[in-house]
Amino acid sequence: MKKIRVNIMTAAVLAAAMIAVSGCGAKTTAPTTAPTAAPTVAPTAAPTSAQAEADWEITIEGTEESSVVFNEAEAEKVGLIKQKASVKDKDTSLPEQEWDGVALEKVLEYYGVKTYTTVKVESSDGTFKEYTPDLVASSKALLGFKADGKALDKGIGPVQLVMDGKGPNWWIANVTKITVIK
């Protein structure tokens, strides 16, 4: 009987500690993320000051300079644009969003890339997709930083490759590396 009472007390102490750590029992909703790289935006209308100060970097390999680091400051030099895009798959289509970002084609031009056979875009988790020059030049390939004026969720951003009119497997979340294959 004493052992049962100790186990019940231990469980009560653990439960109280869990409630205290989780914010006094306040309800939280689990974040929703698509199993694919479908676009998702942060729930706040504007990025927090920590998000605004956070810089991102994408390594680009295979340029004339061998390897370069592309970041927010370089993106502004390339030229930021707004572009409408939506994920479309066989029978489904997500609502169109207005994206802020930079065209992948313009990024490659900025670094002197004129000819290539494919461009490999890779996520932080190693997921990648290769894109042909005609897809890159079609103006559908965008390195997006914001969707509908909002910063991207942590799991999707800070930068996502957006491919308007393509299925979710063509969209690469959390882009960290681009490789130009000649």
N, C-alpha and C positions, 0 to 999 in steps of 0.2 A: 504494500500500500504506500509506504514511504517513497519507493522508487517511482511509482506512478505520479505522486504529488510533485516530486522533483522534476520529472519530465514535463509535467503541465506547466510548472513555474518557469522552466527553461524556455518552453515554447512561448509563453506569455511575454517574457523578457525579450526574446528574439523578435516577436511580432511588434512590440512597442518600439524597438530600435529601428525596425524596417519602416514603420510609419513615420518616425521622427526624421529619418534620412530622406524619405520620399516627400517631405514637405507637409507634415502633419496630416497625412491622409488625403491631401488634395488629389482630386482625380486628374489623371493625365491621359492623353490619348497617345496611342502608339503611332509613331511616324509611318506614313504610308509611302512605300517606294515600290515602283514597278519592278518586276523581275527582269525587265529589260531596261534599256537606257531611255525610256520615255521621259519627256521633259517634266520637271517638277520644280516648283518655286517655293521659296521660304515663306512661312506663314505671315511674316511681318511685311508691312508695306515698304519699309526702307531698311537697308542693312544696318546692323548695330555698328557702333563706332569701332568695335574690334573687327567686324567684317570689312568695314570701309578701309581700315588700315592694313588689312591682310593683303599681301602681295602674292601673286601666283607666278609660276614659271613653267614654261614648256620648253623642253630641249628639242631642238630641231637638228637632225643629223642628215648629212648628204648634201649640204648647201655648198656654195663656192668656198666658204670659209671652214668647211669640214663640219664643225658643230657650233651651234649658237644657242643662246638662251633668249626666248621670246617671252616678254612679260607685258604688263599693263601699259608701261611707258612706251614700249615699242608698238603696241597695238594702236595707241593714239597717233603715232607717226605714220602708220600704215593707212589709217583712216577708218574710224568707227562708222558703222552703218546700222540702220534699222531694217529688218526684213521679216516679213510674215512667213510663218512656217507651221506645218502640222505633220504629225505622225500619221501615216496611212498604211494600213496593212490590208490583207485580202478583203475582209468584210467589215473592217472597223476603221474609224477615223477619229482621232482626237480633235477637239476644237482648235482652230488656228490661234496662234499666239504671235505677238510682235516681239521679236528678238533684237537685242542690242549686241553687237559683236563686230567681227571683222571677217571678210571673205577669205577663205583658205587660199584661193588663187592669188589674192593680193599679198598675203603673207609670203608665199613662195616667190613672187616677183620682187618683193622688198629685199629678199636675201639672194637675189640673182639667179634663182632657179628658172631655167628656160625650158629645158627638156627633161623628161623623166618617163618611166614606164608606169610606175604606181607610186602612191603616197600611202604609207602605213601610219595610221593614227592609233595611238595606244593609250589606254586608261591606266590609272594608278594600280589597278588590280591585275594588269597584264592583258586584259581584254583588248583586242585590236580588230581593225578592219582595214582592208586595202582598197584604195579608190583609184580609178583610172583617170587620166588627164581630162577626158570628156566629162566625167562627173564633177571633177573639181572646177572645170571651166564653165559648167552649166549654171553657175551662180547659186546653186542649191547648197553648196558646202560652206557653212558658216561656223566660225568659232564663237559660240554664243556665251555671253557673260550674264545677261539678264533676260528674263522672259516676262513680258507685260510689265516692265519697269521694276521688277523685283529680283533681288539676288537669288541665285540658285541654291537649293538645299545642299547641305554639306556632302551628301552622298552622290550628288549629281554634278556639282560644280567644284570649284569656282568657274571652270570652263567646260562646256559641252560642245562636241561637234554636232551640228544640226544639219540634217539632210531633208529639206522640204519635200514632202510627197513620198518619202521612203518609209519603210517599216522600221520598227524600233531597233532591229538589229543593225541598222545603218547609222544609228545615233550613238556616239561614244561619250559616255559620262566621264567626268573628272579627267580630262585630257592632260597627260603629263609629258608625252613624247610624240614627235612626228618624225618619221624617217622617209627621206626621199630616195627612191630606188631608181637608178638610171639604167 
